[in-house]
Amino acid sequence: MRILTETKTESNTYLQLFSDNFVDKKVLKHRIKNAGENFVKLQTFFLDYLEKYNIPTGYLKSNENRTIVYENLSPFSFNCKISNVVDKKKSLLFSKNENEQLPLPFIEFYIDSEQKNLINESQIIAFELAPVDDLKIINRICSKVNAVLKSFFERRNFVLGELNCYFAKSNEKIVITGDFSPLGIKVLPADGNLKNYKFLKRNNFNDLKLYTEFLLELIKT
């Protein structure tokens, strides 16, 4: 599933507008009340939080109509997923337990926002999606963001399982722009007991609504 957004450039700034509407795997539309507003709250909280650790975001402000305002951006055409735990597919591939924590994170690159088409670093360079030096910076930022947010959730007795990252260039500087939303952040209870947190699996739109509310409460602590 994905939330429907709109982007545009205005007055030398880059605007990202969030709706309350989603589409599922069958491209059927669903609506969750206040979803756009809540996604903006979470995105901007984490963008502000990362800025405190000198991680460049290009974020300027948000406004009341579910919009995040960035510096003028040129987004990269690929995105990254950072994994700190074993997902279902990897558990079968590597004979590991699902949700087992890894000693080191790994990063995967995707050409599409739905993350169906996996690409590698050689393809990014060969197809000129990003030069080598930019890719090195993106990897460094991913590592730092992961370390910062892992600590954030550990202090709240949760494990950062996965994190989706989107990047752009702003005045020749590489910045991270997301995805710090309920669709981009996967957390698990530190004790591994999902009994009281079944909604963390985000299997349906009701789970997503509950998970959004859970994250909003978590950032208040």
Residue frames as a rotation matrix with the C-alpha (Angstrom) as fourth column:
MET 1
0.576 0.817 0.000 0.00
0.817 -0.576 0.000 0.00
0.000 0.000 -1.000 0.00
ARG 2
-0.645 -0.761 0.073 1.07
0.760 -0.649 -0.044 3.58
0.081 0.027 0.996 -0.48
ILE 3
0.107 0.630 -0.769 -0.27
0.552 -0.681 -0.481 7.00
-0.827 -0.373 -0.421 0.41
LEU 4
0.351 0.084 0.933 -1.12
0.905 -0.286 -0.315 9.31
0.240 0.955 -0.177 -2.47
THR 5
0.084 -0.424 -0.902 1.07
0.500 -0.765 0.406 12.39
-0.862 -0.485 0.147 -2.55
GLU 6
0.803 0.092 0.588 1.67
0.564 -0.436 -0.701 15.29
0.192 0.895 -0.402 -4.88
THR 7
-0.009 -0.853 -0.522 4.92
0.731 -0.362 0.579 17.20
-0.683 -0.376 0.627 -5.39
LYS 8
0.696 0.164 0.699 5.54
0.643 -0.574 -0.506 20.57
0.318 0.802 -0.505 -6.98
THR 9
-0.453 -0.863 -0.222 8.10
0.891 -0.444 -0.092 23.35
-0.019 -0.240 0.971 -7.09
GLU 10
0.589 0.693 0.417 7.00
0.637 -0.715 0.288 26.79
0.498 0.096 -0.862 -5.97
SER 11
0.879 -0.257 0.403 8.98
-0.369 -0.901 0.231 29.96
0.304 -0.351 -0.886 -5.13
ASN 12
-0.001 -0.978 -0.207 12.26
-0.632 0.161 -0.758 28.07
0.775 0.130 -0.618 -5.30
THR 13
-0.440 -0.078 0.895 11.01
-0.805 0.476 -0.354 25.45
-0.398 -0.876 -0.273 -2.82
TYR 14
-0.710 0.185 -0.680 9.95
-0.256 0.831 0.493 21.83
0.656 0.524 -0.543 -3.21
LEU 15
-0.288 0.721 0.630 6.52
-0.953 -0.150 -0.264 20.97
-0.096 -0.676 0.730 -1.82
GLN 16
-0.873 0.106 -0.476 5.28
0.016 0.982 0.189 17.52
0.487 0.158 -0.859 -0.84
LEU 17
-0.347 0.860 0.375 1.51
-0.924 -0.382 0.020 17.33
0.161 -0.339 0.927 -0.26
PHE 18
-1.000 0.006 -0.020 -0.01
0.011 0.963 -0.270 14.36
0.018 -0.270 -0.963 1.57
SER 19
-0.243 0.969 -0.040 -3.60
-0.646 -0.131 0.752 13.24
0.724 0.209 0.658 1.04
ASP 20
-0.179 0.277 0.944 -5.74
-0.857 0.428 -0.288 10.97
-0.483 -0.861 0.161 3.23
ASN 21
0.783 0.575 -0.239 -6.00
-0.601 0.597 -0.532 8.47
-0.163 0.559 0.813 0.39
PHE 22
-0.308 -0.831 0.464 -4.10
-0.574 0.551 0.606 5.23
-0.759 -0.079 -0.646 -0.19
VAL 23
0.427 0.391 -0.815 -3.97
-0.848 0.486 -0.211 2.61
0.314 0.781 0.540 -2.89
ASP 24
0.426 -0.231 0.874 -3.51
-0.453 0.782 0.428 -1.08
-0.783 -0.579 0.229 -2.19
LYS 25
-0.556 -0.742 0.376 -1.83
-0.100 0.508 0.855 -3.79
-0.825 0.437 -0.357 -4.26
LYS 26
-0.232 0.570 0.788 -4.88
0.896 0.441 -0.055 -3.98
-0.379 0.693 -0.613 -6.51
VAL 27
-0.930 -0.205 0.304 -4.74
0.303 -0.897 0.322 -0.19
0.207 0.392 0.897 -7.03
LEU 28
0.165 0.986 -0.035 -8.01
0.723 -0.097 0.684 0.21
0.671 -0.138 -0.729 -5.13
LYS 29
-0.461 -0.349 0.816 -8.36
-0.110 -0.890 -0.443 3.49
0.880 -0.294 0.372 -3.28
HIS 30
0.196 0.454 -0.870 -8.90
0.884 0.303 0.357 3.71
0.425 -0.838 -0.342 0.48
ARG 31
0.053 -0.138 0.989 -9.19
-0.164 -0.978 -0.128 6.68
0.985 -0.155 -0.074 2.81
ILE 32
-0.037 -0.103 -0.994 -7.99
0.946 0.316 -0.067 7.02
0.321 -0.943 0.085 6.40
LYS 33
0.823 0.462 0.331 -9.21
0.348 -0.870 0.350 10.12
0.449 -0.173 -0.876 8.19
ASN 34
0.877 -0.473 0.086 -6.39
-0.440 -0.718 0.540 12.57
-0.193 -0.511 -0.838 9.07
ALA 35
0.700 -0.644 0.308 -3.77
0.634 0.759 0.147 10.26
-0.328 0.092 0.940 7.55
GLY 36
0.394 -0.563 0.727 -2.10
0.576 -0.465 -0.673 13.06
0.716 0.684 0.140 5.59
GLU 37
0.609 -0.107 0.786 -1.88
-0.509 -0.813 0.284 15.30
0.609 -0.573 -0.549 8.65
ASN 38
0.869 -0.245 0.430 -0.50
-0.273 0.486 0.830 12.47
-0.412 -0.839 0.356 10.79
PHE 39
0.622 -0.680 0.389 2.06
0.783 0.529 -0.327 11.44
0.016 0.508 0.861 8.18
VAL 40
0.383 -0.464 0.799 3.30
0.125 -0.831 -0.543 15.04
0.915 0.308 -0.260 8.04
LYS 41
0.780 -0.063 0.623 3.61
-0.605 -0.330 0.724 15.11
0.160 -0.942 -0.295 11.86
LEU 42
0.801 -0.481 0.356 5.77
0.225 0.794 0.565 11.99
-0.554 -0.372 0.744 11.85
GLN 43
0.514 -0.619 0.594 7.88
0.775 0.037 -0.631 13.01
0.369 0.784 0.499 8.86
THR 44
0.440 -0.328 0.836 8.63
-0.125 -0.944 -0.304 16.45
0.889 0.029 -0.457 10.24
PHE 45
0.898 -0.148 0.415 9.36
-0.410 0.062 0.910 15.14
-0.161 -0.987 -0.005 13.74
PHE 46
0.639 -0.675 0.369 12.05
0.545 0.736 0.401 12.80
-0.542 -0.055 0.839 12.43
LEU 47
0.429 -0.494 0.756 13.42
0.656 -0.404 -0.637 15.32
0.620 0.770 0.151 9.95
ASP 48
0.652 -0.150 0.743 13.84
-0.474 -0.846 0.245 17.81
0.592 -0.512 -0.622 12.82
TYR 49
0.886 -0.280 0.369 15.34
-0.192 0.502 0.843 15.08
-0.421 -0.818 0.391 15.00
LEU 50
0.565 -0.695 0.445 17.94
0.814 0.557 -0.163 14.11
-0.134 0.454 0.881 12.39
GLU 51
0.550 -0.337 0.764 18.90
0.178 -0.847 -0.501 17.75
0.816 0.411 -0.406 11.83
LYS 52
0.855 -0.202 0.478 19.98
-0.519 -0.363 0.774 17.84
0.018 -0.910 -0.415 15.50
TYR 53
0.524 -0.684 0.507 22.56
0.225 0.685 0.693 15.19
-0.821 -0.249 0.513 14.61
ASN 54
-0.111 -0.586 -0.803 23.84
-0.572 -0.622 0.534 17.23
-0.812 0.519 -0.266 11.65
ILE 55
-0.535 0.068 0.842 22.16
0.597 0.735 0.320 15.01
-0.597 0.674 -0.434 9.09
PRO 56
-0.862 0.149 -0.485 21.15
-0.357 -0.857 0.372 17.19
-0.360 0.494 0.791 6.10
THR 57
-0.395 0.813 0.428 17.45
0.604 0.581 -0.546 17.00
-0.692 0.043 -0.720 5.22
GLY 58
-0.904 0.076 0.420 16.66
0.304 -0.574 0.760 20.12
0.299 0.815 0.496 3.19
TYR 59
-0.032 0.962 -0.271 13.52
0.940 0.121 0.318 20.46
0.339 -0.245 -0.908 5.34
LEU 60
-0.743 -0.182 0.644 12.26
0.098 -0.982 -0.164 23.99
0.662 -0.059 0.748 5.92
LYS 61
-0.752 0.571 0.329 8.79
-0.570 -0.314 -0.760 23.79
-0.331 -0.759 0.561 7.46
SER 62
-0.725 0.665 0.178 5.32
0.679 0.649 0.343 22.26
0.113 0.370 -0.922 7.26
ASN 63
-0.852 0.496 0.168 2.02
-0.502 -0.865 0.006 24.05
0.148 -0.079 0.986 6.90
GLU 64
-0.466 0.721 0.513 -1.59
-0.572 0.196 -0.796 23.40
-0.675 -0.664 0.321 7.80
ASN 65
0.504 0.726 -0.468 -2.66
-0.828 0.251 -0.502 21.85
-0.247 0.640 0.727 4.51
ARG 66
0.757 -0.164 0.632 -0.68
0.028 0.975 0.220 18.61
-0.653 -0.148 0.743 4.96
THR 67
0.868 -0.469 0.163 2.34
0.123 -0.116 -0.986 19.94
0.481 0.876 -0.043 3.12
ILE 68
0.496 -0.816 -0.296 6.07
0.548 0.030 0.836 19.67
-0.673 -0.577 0.462 3.84
VAL 69
0.979 -0.198 -0.040 8.24
-0.172 -0.713 -0.680 22.42
0.106 0.673 -0.732 2.43
TYR 70
0.439 -0.893 0.103 11.83
0.730 0.421 0.538 21.66
-0.524 -0.161 0.836 1.44
GLU 71
-0.162 -0.606 -0.778 14.59
-0.365 -0.696 0.618 23.63
-0.917 0.384 -0.109 -0.17
ASN 72
0.517 0.321 -0.793 14.52
-0.846 0.052 -0.531 23.32
-0.129 0.946 0.298 -3.94
LEU 73
-0.021 -0.468 0.883 15.24
-0.397 0.815 0.422 19.62
-0.918 -0.341 -0.203 -4.52
SER 74
0.062 0.024 -0.998 16.19
-0.939 0.342 -0.050 17.29
0.340 0.940 0.044 -7.33
PRO 75
0.486 0.194 0.852 15.15
-0.671 0.708 0.221 13.84
-0.560 -0.679 0.474 -6.05
PHE 76
-0.744 -0.662 -0.092 17.15
-0.614 0.622 0.485 10.74
-0.264 0.418 -0.869 -6.95
SER 77
-0.034 0.772 -0.634 15.16
-0.902 0.250 0.353 8.20
0.431 0.584 0.688 -8.96
PHE 78
-0.081 -0.017 -0.997 15.90
0.185 0.982 -0.032 5.34
0.979 -0.187 -0.077 -6.56
ASN 79
0.450 0.228 0.863 15.36
-0.779 -0.372 0.504 4.73
0.436 -0.900 0.010 -2.86
CYS 80
-0.564 -0.756 -0.333 16.96
-0.385 0.597 -0.704 2.61
0.731 -0.269 -0.627 -0.15
LYS 81
0.733 0.679 0.038 15.75
-0.345 0.323 0.881 0.17
0.586 -0.659 0.471 2.46
ILE 82
-0.446 -0.846 0.293 17.87
-0.690 0.117 -0.715 -0.35
0.570 -0.521 -0.635 5.57
SER 83
0.601 0.652 -0.463 17.24
-0.240 0.700 0.673 -3.64
0.763 -0.293 0.576 7.37
ASN 84
-0.305 -0.662 0.685 18.29
-0.894 -0.050 -0.446 -4.50
0.329 -0.748 -0.576 10.91
VAL 85
-0.160 0.326 0.932 16.23
-0.537 0.763 -0.359 -7.69
-0.828 -0.558 0.053 11.18
VAL 86
-0.972 -0.167 0.163 15.52
0.010 0.670 0.743 -10.71
-0.233 0.724 -0.650 9.00
ASP 87
-0.236 0.935 -0.265 12.31
-0.932 -0.295 -0.213 -10.45
-0.277 0.197 0.940 6.97
LYS 88
0.506 0.564 0.653 10.21
-0.423 0.822 -0.382 -13.40
-0.752 -0.083 0.654 5.84
LYS 89
0.943 -0.151 -0.296 11.94
-0.238 0.311 -0.920 -13.84
0.231 0.938 0.258 2.46
LYS 90
0.071 -0.995 0.075 15.43
-0.758 -0.103 -0.644 -13.58
0.648 -0.011 -0.762 3.91
SER 91
0.019 -0.017 1.000 14.55
-0.879 0.477 0.025 -16.04
-0.477 -0.879 -0.006 6.68
LEU 92
0.850 0.327 0.413 13.85
-0.092 0.864 -0.496 -18.69
-0.519 0.383 0.764 4.05
LEU 93
0.822 -0.549 -0.152 16.82
-0.232 -0.078 -0.970 -17.74
0.520 0.832 -0.191 1.89
PHE 94
-0.121 -0.962 0.244 19.40
-0.586 -0.129 -0.800 -17.72
0.801 -0.240 -0.549 4.68
SER 95
0.108 0.258 -0.960 17.77
0.448 0.849 0.279 -20.20
0.887 -0.461 -0.024 7.11
LYS 96
-0.939 -0.327 0.102 17.32
0.090 -0.522 -0.848 -17.56
0.331 -0.787 0.520 9.81
ASN 97
-0.340 0.847 -0.410 14.43
0.894 0.156 -0.419 -16.83
-0.291 -0.509 -0.810 12.13
GLU 98
0.040 0.452 0.891 12.05
0.632 -0.702 0.328 -14.13
0.774 0.550 -0.314 10.95
ASN 99
0.803 0.242 0.544 12.61
-0.103 -0.843 0.528 -10.85
0.586 -0.480 -0.652 12.86
GLU 100
0.562 -0.715 -0.416 15.97
0.808 0.368 0.460 -12.06
-0.176 -0.595 0.785 14.16
GLN 101
0.888 -0.269 -0.372 18.22
-0.240 -0.963 0.125 -9.07
-0.392 -0.022 -0.920 14.79
LEU 102
0.739 -0.653 0.167 21.31
0.492 0.353 -0.796 -8.82
0.461 0.670 0.582 12.60
PRO 103
0.229 -0.731 -0.642 24.78
0.851 -0.170 0.497 -7.90
-0.473 -0.660 0.583 13.91
LEU 104
-0.778 -0.427 -0.461 25.10
0.121 -0.822 0.556 -5.37
-0.617 0.377 0.691 11.08
PRO 105
0.290 0.917 -0.273 22.46
-0.161 -0.234 -0.959 -3.70
-0.943 0.322 0.079 8.90
PHE 106
-0.618 -0.433 0.656 22.26
0.627 0.232 0.744 -4.17
-0.474 0.871 0.128 5.15
ILE 107
-0.231 0.465 -0.854 21.03
-0.386 -0.850 -0.358 -1.73
-0.893 0.247 0.376 2.51
GLU 108
-0.311 0.222 0.924 18.97
0.814 0.564 0.138 -2.56
-0.491 0.795 -0.356 -0.57
PHE 109
-0.747 0.032 -0.664 18.25
-0.281 -0.921 0.271 -0.19
-0.602 0.389 0.697 -3.47
TYR 110
-0.147 0.790 0.595 14.98
0.759 0.475 -0.444 0.01
-0.634 0.386 -0.670 -5.39
ILE 111
-0.934 -0.185 0.307 14.01
0.354 -0.612 0.707 1.84
0.056 0.769 0.637 -8.56
ASP 112
-0.258 0.929 0.265 10.33
0.124 -0.240 0.963 2.11
0.958 0.282 -0.053 -7.59
SER 113
-0.447 0.129 0.885 8.53
-0.783 -0.535 -0.317 3.45
0.433 -0.835 0.340 -4.53
GLU 114
0.676 0.734 0.065 6.65
-0.691 0.601 0.402 0.15
0.256 -0.317 0.913 -4.08
GLN 115
-0.147 -0.888 0.435 10.06
-0.932 0.272 0.240 -1.56
-0.332 -0.370 -0.868 -3.75
LYS 116
0.801 0.426 0.421 9.26
-0.224 0.865 -0.449 -4.36
-0.556 0.266 0.788 -6.16
ASN 117
0.869 -0.486 0.093 12.32
0.234 0.238 -0.943 -3.88
0.436 0.841 0.320 -8.40
LEU 118
0.722 -0.673 -0.158 15.62
0.176 -0.043 0.983 -4.41
-0.669 -0.738 0.088 -6.62
ILE 119
0.819 -0.560 0.126 18.73
0.014 -0.199 -0.980 -2.88
0.574 0.804 -0.155 -8.18
ASN 120
0.526 -0.708 -0.472 22.39
0.828 0.300 0.473 -2.93
-0.194 -0.640 0.744 -7.15
GLU 121
0.407 -0.428 -0.807 25.07
0.069 -0.866 0.495 -0.27
-0.911 -0.257 -0.323 -6.86
SER 122
-0.658 -0.682 0.320 26.67
0.340 0.111 0.934 -1.27
-0.672 0.723 0.159 -10.17
GLN 123
-0.172 0.693 0.700 23.38
0.977 0.030 0.210 -0.68
0.125 0.720 -0.683 -11.96
ILE 124
0.699 0.401 -0.593 22.95
0.538 -0.840 0.066 2.71
-0.472 -0.365 -0.803 -10.27
ILE 125
-0.035 -0.816 -0.577 26.34
-0.111 -0.571 0.814 3.76
-0.993 0.093 -0.071 -11.59
ALA 126
-0.723 -0.296 0.624 26.05
0.495 0.407 0.768 2.07
-0.482 0.864 -0.148 -15.01
PHE 127
-0.047 0.813 0.580 22.65
0.965 -0.112 0.236 3.62
0.257 0.571 -0.780 -15.76
GLU 128
-0.742 -0.439 0.507 23.82
0.360 -0.898 -0.251 7.00
0.566 -0.004 0.824 -14.42
LEU 129
0.432 0.890 -0.147 21.24
0.556 -0.135 0.820 7.20
0.710 -0.436 -0.553 -11.63
ALA 130
0.966 -0.252 0.054 23.98
-0.209 -0.643 0.737 8.59
-0.151 -0.723 -0.674 -9.40
PRO 131
0.344 -0.915 -0.209 27.77
-0.468 0.025 -0.883 8.99
0.814 0.402 -0.419 -9.65
VAL 132
0.071 -0.407 -0.911 30.07
0.530 0.789 -0.311 6.93
0.845 -0.461 0.272 -7.45
ASP 133
-0.864 -0.491 0.113 30.85
0.188 -0.522 -0.832 9.78
0.467 -0.698 0.543 -5.06
ASP 134
-0.323 0.835 0.447 27.16
-0.824 -0.480 0.302 10.55
0.466 -0.270 0.842 -4.51
LEU 135
0.473 0.513 -0.716 26.45
-0.184 0.852 0.490 6.90
0.862 -0.100 0.497 -3.82
LYS 136
-0.388 -0.698 -0.602 29.20
0.566 0.334 -0.753 6.81
0.727 -0.633 0.266 -1.21
ILE 137
-0.887 0.108 0.448 27.64
-0.352 -0.787 -0.507 9.82
0.298 -0.607 0.736 0.54
ILE 138
0.101 0.992 -0.071 24.17
-0.764 0.123 0.633 8.23
0.637 -0.010 0.771 0.41
ASN 139
0.274 -0.072 -0.959 25.55
0.312 0.950 0.018 5.06
0.910 -0.304 0.283 2.03
ARG 140
-0.771 -0.612 -0.178 27.23
0.393 -0.238 -0.888 7.11
0.501 -0.754 0.424 4.76
ILE 141
-0.611 0.624 0.487 24.04
-0.719 -0.695 -0.011 9.05
0.332 -0.357 0.873 5.46
CYS 142
0.335 0.745 -0.577 22.06
-0.399 0.667 0.629 5.79
0.853 0.019 0.521 5.59
SER 143
-0.136 -0.487 -0.863 24.46
0.578 0.668 -0.469 4.38
0.804 -0.563 0.191 8.18
LYS 144
-0.959 -0.254 0.127 24.26
0.069 -0.643 -0.762 7.48
0.275 -0.722 0.635 10.36
VAL 145
-0.285 0.935 0.211 20.48
-0.825 -0.351 0.442 7.77
0.487 -0.048 0.872 10.11
ASN 146
0.318 0.388 -0.865 20.14
-0.028 0.916 0.400 4.11
0.948 -0.103 0.302 11.03
ALA 147
-0.517 -0.603 -0.608 22.40
0.608 0.242 -0.756 4.47
0.603 -0.760 0.242 14.06
VAL 148
-0.917 0.179 0.356 20.55
-0.329 -0.844 -0.424 7.58
0.224 -0.506 0.833 15.30
LEU 149
-0.045 0.999 0.008 17.07
-0.877 -0.044 0.479 6.12
0.479 0.014 0.878 14.90
LYS 150
0.043 -0.017 -0.999 18.04
0.228 0.974 -0.006 2.70
0.973 -0.228 0.045 16.27
SER 151
-0.850 -0.420 -0.319 19.09
0.412 -0.152 -0.898 4.43
0.328 -0.895 0.302 19.48
PHE 152
-0.673 0.670 0.314 15.88
-0.684 -0.725 0.079 6.50
0.280 -0.162 0.946 19.47
PHE 153
0.290 0.865 -0.410 13.69
-0.608 0.497 0.618 3.39
0.739 0.070 0.670 19.42
GLU 154
-0.191 -0.436 -0.880 15.92
0.411 0.778 -0.475 1.35
0.891 -0.452 0.030 21.75
ARG 155
-0.969 -0.158 0.189 15.42
-0.079 -0.530 -0.844 3.99
0.234 -0.833 0.501 24.44
ARG 156
-0.246 0.956 0.161 11.70
-0.969 -0.241 -0.049 3.29
-0.008 -0.168 0.986 24.07
ASN 157
-0.370 -0.027 0.929 12.16
-0.397 0.908 -0.131 -0.50
-0.840 -0.417 -0.347 24.23
PHE 158
0.808 0.565 0.170 11.62
-0.073 0.381 -0.922 -1.07
-0.585 0.732 0.349 20.52
VAL 159
-0.258 -0.868 0.424 13.84
0.394 0.307 0.867 -2.30
-0.882 0.390 0.263 17.71
LEU 160
0.196 0.219 -0.956 14.12
-0.750 -0.594 -0.290 -0.45
-0.632 0.774 0.048 14.41
GLY 161
0.273 -0.020 0.962 13.53
0.272 0.960 -0.057 -3.32
-0.923 0.278 0.268 11.99
GLU 162
-0.176 -0.265 0.948 13.47
0.982 0.015 0.187 -1.49
-0.063 0.964 0.257 8.66
LEU 163
0.125 0.178 -0.976 13.70
0.178 -0.972 -0.154 2.05
-0.976 -0.155 -0.153 7.38
ASN 164
0.376 0.046 0.925 13.03
0.925 0.029 -0.378 3.38
-0.044 0.999 -0.032 3.88
CYS 165
-0.058 -0.500 -0.864 15.19
0.344 -0.822 0.453 6.31
-0.937 -0.271 0.220 2.80
TYR 166
0.647 0.250 0.720 14.69
0.762 -0.243 -0.600 8.80
0.025 0.937 -0.348 -0.02
PHE 167
-0.147 -0.824 -0.547 17.38
0.630 -0.505 0.591 11.21
-0.763 -0.257 0.593 -1.16
ALA 168
0.828 0.326 0.456 17.69
0.559 -0.546 -0.625 14.35
0.045 0.772 -0.634 -3.24
LYS 169
-0.402 -0.913 0.068 20.18
0.910 -0.406 -0.086 17.02
0.107 0.028 0.994 -4.18
SER 170
0.815 0.567 -0.118 19.76
0.579 -0.807 0.119 20.56
-0.027 -0.165 -0.986 -2.93
ASN 171
0.838 -0.543 -0.054 22.29
-0.545 -0.828 -0.127 23.12
0.025 0.136 -0.990 -4.16
GLU 172
0.196 -0.759 -0.621 24.66
-0.506 0.464 -0.727 20.25
0.840 0.457 -0.293 -4.99
LYS 173
-0.666 -0.354 0.656 24.33
-0.745 0.279 -0.606 18.91
0.031 -0.893 -0.449 -1.42
ILE 174
-0.477 0.491 -0.729 22.84
0.035 0.839 0.543 15.45
0.878 0.233 -0.418 -0.86
VAL 175
-0.612 0.381 0.693 19.97
-0.791 -0.313 -0.526 15.45
0.016 -0.870 0.493 1.64
ILE 176
-0.891 0.432 -0.143 17.63
0.437 0.899 -0.010 12.82
0.125 -0.071 -0.990 3.01
THR 177
-0.704 0.678 0.212 13.93
-0.585 -0.722 0.369 13.59
0.403 0.136 0.905 2.59
GLY 178
0.337 0.806 0.487 12.16
-0.928 0.370 0.030 10.55
-0.156 -0.462 0.873 4.11
ASP 179
-0.147 0.989 0.035 10.46
-0.226 -0.068 0.972 8.13
0.963 0.134 0.234 4.42
PHE 180
-0.974 -0.226 -0.011 9.77
-0.022 0.143 -0.989 8.58
0.225 -0.963 -0.144 8.13
SER 181
-0.197 0.977 0.078 6.14
-0.924 -0.211 0.319 7.57
0.328 -0.009 0.945 7.90
PRO 182
0.163 0.335 0.928 4.23
-0.682 0.718 -0.140 4.50
-0.713 -0.610 0.345 9.13
LEU 183
0.986 0.166 -0.021 4.89
-0.123 0.635 -0.763 2.98
-0.113 0.755 0.646 5.71
GLY 184
0.523 -0.849 -0.073 8.61
-0.335 -0.126 -0.934 3.69
0.784 0.513 -0.350 5.86
ILE 185
-0.435 -0.642 0.632 9.44
-0.832 0.019 -0.554 2.71
0.344 -0.766 -0.542 9.44
LYS 186
0.458 0.510 -0.728 9.07
-0.122 0.847 0.517 -0.83
0.881 -0.148 0.450 10.80
VAL 187
-0.390 -0.562 0.729 9.57
-0.830 -0.128 -0.543 -1.31
0.399 -0.817 -0.417 14.53
LEU 188
0.187 0.360 -0.914 9.31
0.109 0.917 0.383 -4.38
0.976 -0.171 0.132 16.75
PRO 189
0.879 0.118 0.461 9.10
-0.433 -0.207 0.878 -4.78
0.199 -0.971 -0.131 20.54
ALA 190
-0.002 -0.996 0.087 12.53
-0.944 -0.027 -0.329 -5.35
0.330 -0.082 -0.940 22.05
ASP 191
-0.301 -0.083 0.950 11.39
-0.657 0.740 -0.144 -8.57
-0.691 -0.668 -0.278 23.75
GLY 192
-0.941 -0.144 -0.305 10.21
-0.335 0.515 0.789 -9.97
0.043 0.845 -0.533 20.42
ASN 193
-0.644 0.760 0.085 6.69
0.600 0.572 -0.559 -10.57
-0.474 -0.309 -0.824 21.69
LEU 194
-0.957 0.273 0.093 4.26
-0.108 -0.640 0.761 -9.34
0.268 0.718 0.642 19.04
LYS 195
-0.556 0.786 -0.269 1.17
0.820 0.571 -0.028 -10.60
0.131 -0.236 -0.963 20.90
ASN 196
0.127 0.611 -0.781 0.14
0.706 -0.609 -0.361 -7.12
-0.697 -0.506 -0.509 22.04
TYR 197
-0.145 -0.272 -0.951 1.39
-0.391 -0.868 0.307 -5.41
-0.909 0.416 0.020 18.89
LYS 198
-0.062 0.167 0.984 -0.18
0.655 0.751 -0.086 -7.37
-0.753 0.639 -0.156 16.06
PHE 199
0.878 0.473 -0.071 -0.84
0.284 -0.635 -0.718 -4.12
-0.384 0.610 -0.693 14.19
LEU 200
0.186 -0.893 -0.410 2.92
-0.432 -0.450 0.782 -3.66
-0.882 0.032 -0.469 13.77
LYS 201
-0.385 -0.311 0.869 2.70
0.514 0.710 0.481 -6.07
-0.767 0.632 -0.114 10.83
ARG 202
-0.380 0.277 -0.882 0.61
-0.519 -0.854 -0.044 -3.46
-0.765 0.441 0.468 8.93
ASN 203
-0.804 0.065 0.591 -1.29
0.384 0.816 0.433 -6.15
-0.454 0.575 -0.681 7.05
ASN 204
-0.054 0.856 0.514 -4.35
0.963 -0.091 0.254 -4.00
0.264 0.509 -0.819 6.40
PHE 205
-0.245 -0.022 0.969 -5.56
0.208 -0.978 0.031 -0.41
0.947 0.209 0.244 6.56
ASN 206
0.842 0.517 0.152 -6.94
-0.065 -0.183 0.981 -0.77
0.536 -0.836 -0.121 10.09
ASP 207
0.541 -0.748 -0.385 -3.50
0.829 0.397 0.393 -1.96
-0.141 -0.532 0.835 11.22
LEU 208
-0.315 -0.684 0.658 -1.93
0.774 -0.586 -0.240 1.03
0.550 0.433 0.714 9.48
LYS 209
0.314 0.525 0.791 -4.27
-0.090 -0.813 0.575 3.39
0.945 -0.251 -0.208 11.31
LEU 210
0.986 0.058 -0.159 -3.41
0.142 0.228 0.963 1.80
0.092 -0.972 0.216 14.68
TYR 211
0.248 -0.968 -0.024 0.29
0.968 0.247 0.030 1.77
-0.023 -0.031 0.999 13.84
THR 212
-0.151 -0.230 0.961 0.19
0.406 -0.901 -0.152 5.48
0.901 0.367 0.229 12.96
GLU 213
0.701 0.488 0.519 -1.42
-0.278 -0.484 0.830 6.25
0.657 -0.726 -0.203 16.32
PHE 214
0.837 -0.455 -0.303 1.19
0.537 0.583 0.609 4.09
-0.101 -0.673 0.733 18.04
LEU 215
-0.100 -0.930 0.354 4.09
0.934 -0.210 -0.288 5.98
0.342 0.302 0.890 16.42
LEU 216
0.094 0.210 0.973 2.52
0.033 -0.978 0.208 9.34
0.995 0.013 -0.099 17.29
GLU 217
0.960 0.238 0.147 2.38
-0.148 -0.015 0.989 8.29
0.238 -0.971 0.021 20.95
LEU 218
0.595 -0.788 -0.158 5.91
0.802 0.570 0.178 6.94
-0.050 -0.233 0.971 20.80
ILE 219
-0.175 -0.713 0.679 7.44
0.679 -0.587 -0.441 10.24
0.713 0.384 0.587 19.66
LYS 220
0.528 0.416 0.741 5.83
-0.237 -0.765 0.599 11.99
0.816 -0.491 -0.305 22.62
THR 221
0.965 -0.121 -0.232 7.81
0.262 0.457 0.850 9.90
0.003 -0.881 0.473 25.14
